[in-house]
């Protein structure tokens, strides 16, 4: 193989997709390819697409078209599409972007180096670059201090609105010893925050061990020396058990944060969605979480405009949100995804009505978020510094109560010129609150200030082309 063929991976969509992209980087490097995060300098551009919702389909196709133009006028010799959109609509990709040289679905990503070599007409040169198996090679692309740990693939749920089982198949959990080996390696590399992800983290282990094993995994991971925070995303509400809550509450290393997509509150809509639980069981769950961890930040998402949703159903949801006082909340308008049961349901909600409901729900939540954030004014937080803005002379930071790229931030004012290394964990005092963000100043109390930096270890490119 001609040495140093430069490959760039553009990752679209969710953190689960990002881990797939990082594994592709590992397989490419293991096979002797050079990696770059500059698509204008790449000879091979790989776009790991998202196809979960129609908006994501449109974004992925738009990104492929922009990169196809770059291919026509630049050094790029091959454009390859991978991931969810390819798995879901392979013919659409080929029809809309004929410049794509090859397609790989989500279950074939370990063939990426082989496919690149085939497209270029070269032979692979094998080389070992990452430490120990048993987990797949991976080059982490997030900042040095945090990384995602994907604990399972696919989903066994039958939500009528969701295309994930069509794209990624049934749930397949990773063995616990494999996860622990990867987690230890990540922490040894300097990762201080591990974020557990899957389509349904709470069902982890059922296929391998015959019962949910997330509580045990949380306990084992929280004992890792050097780990600061362990964060849980994508928890199915009726599967957040007393055992999981206890496992979270007993370790200070488990972030006081949980992401539980509830989707709706009215029993009619939840039944139509084929979701477990109802407003009463959800309320009891939130009560148990707050009793065990009084400071826990609870994030959820809802869908408005689901077929058959009446104003009465929506008002039920609106009142539920006001009563539960969530810390973080996202709202999506229903998207009729081809292949899902709900795509053919009767009584569709007009898009303008659904958008108006989304707006009303977010306005209600803004008042709640403002009030909850104001409760932090005058109090101390430990945060990780993630970015320095020379213009405003502020650090952008996160506490254990915010997940990266999802929630608001803590803006830390510091008169020094970038005086603390990025990736440092420092204590701050909150001075002011906004709807989504907090403003704070550092407390010089000898808090840990490690030598971090913002260098990205991997080469997952942006999409500004």
Secondary structure, 3 states (H helix, E strand, C coil): CCCCCEEEEEECCCHHHHHHHHHHHHHHHHCCCEECCCHHHCCEEEEEECCCCHHHHHHHHHHHHHHHHHHHHCCCCEEEEEEHHHHHCHHHHHHHCCCCCEEECHHHHHHHHHHHHHHHCCCCCCCCCCCCCCCCCCCCCCECCEEEEECEECCCCCCCCCCHHHHHCCCEECCHHHHHHHHHHHHHCCCCEEEEECCCHHHCCHHHHCCCCHHHHHHHHHCCCCCCEEEECCCCHHHCCHHHHHHHHCCCCEEEEEECCCECCCHHHHHHHCCCCCHHHHHHHHHHHHHHCCCCEEEEEEEECCCCCCHHHHHHHHHHHHHHCCCEEEEEECCCCCCCHHHHCCCCCCHHHHHHHHHHHHHHHHHHHHHHHHCCCCCEEEEEEEEEECCCCEEEEEECCCCCCCCCCEEEECCCCCCCCCCCEEEEEEEEECCCCEEEEECCCCCCCCCCCCCECCCEECCCC
